Amino acid sequence: MTASDLGLRHLCRGTLAHPLGIHCDIPTDHAIPDGLARASRFLAGLQRAVERGATFFDTADSYSYGHSERVLGQFGRQNPHLELQLSSKVGQIRGSAEHAYAGRHIHHQLEQTLENLYAEELHLYTLDSFDFGPNDRYLGNAIDCMRTLREVKAIRAIGMRGPCTHYAASPEEWAVQAERFLYLFRLIKPDVVWTRFNAFTPAVSLEGQDLFAFTARHGVGLVLAAPLAHGVLVGKGGESPSSRRAPVPLRGAGPMPWLRDRLDEQLRVLRHHFGDAPGTLSRVALRSFLQRGDQCVVVAGFSTAEQVDENFSCLGDPLTELELGIIDDVYAGLRAQVRDAALCMPVKELQS
């Protein structure tokens, strides 16, 4: 279904969200020299996002080991009149538990997340890993925990990750990920699928459909993260200060300069068709993803309030079918460049 406007969207049970949300991931204040200044800019960006109509704020306990949650919680404490739709994740931090999904660890992590966020409930809580231990030993426990949390209204909706591997993976590798996702999807029965999705993400077949058609058919919401590929799709070095992982390396020795030149060439094609005004490439990316389905919310990262302004102000009118076709062709070219680059560099450098 094609989105025709930017009104509130039904993401999941009890959640009508603005289609453009905020991805909240910032470095710890003690890990970088200007950490406190960046946290201040982050808070200013959150304020600007609310002024622009943002309702949905996405983070995780693993983002700087809870620091991102705490800064977002600080914003909530400073603005108690705001009804923020909060999303977080669990599954990357094991702590002293046997496994991230073992025993009551999910409950313990949620308690800490709620304390960090200064909140009584989450609108969305996502299982952030496909690793459920040897032979999926902790899968049943994780499912039971999440459903219990939903029943007692500590969370409103259960999320799970979408198929995920490095962007330069072979079709066979993506097929394995799709099969694993489908197996878990049928057991977990999530309300929402959370996934990193941008121009570098190849089409993955799920029961003969793409991710958008598949989730729509099952009545499941969709959260798309990293839509600007950490700034690569708008010709910048990074989407947010904490985004240390780009979909492709853009600088360095060997084939790096060649790859960067080819990516710039593809972006020039978009500028030729859509113009070179500020925010144009952001609009192309954000709008094209938002129009893939009415059940999806796109969460974009930022480092300044000005970036938030640009993302919200650039959306404009819907793209036409012709424009969407041009974008699809260019993005297919970008994916081809990544595949070519994969033949010349270690796979570990292409991890998403």
Summary of the structure (lengths in Angstrom):
residues: 352
radius of gyration: 19.5
end to end distance: 28.0
largest distance: 55.5
contacts: 1175
relative contact order: 0.14
helix: 45%
strand: 13%
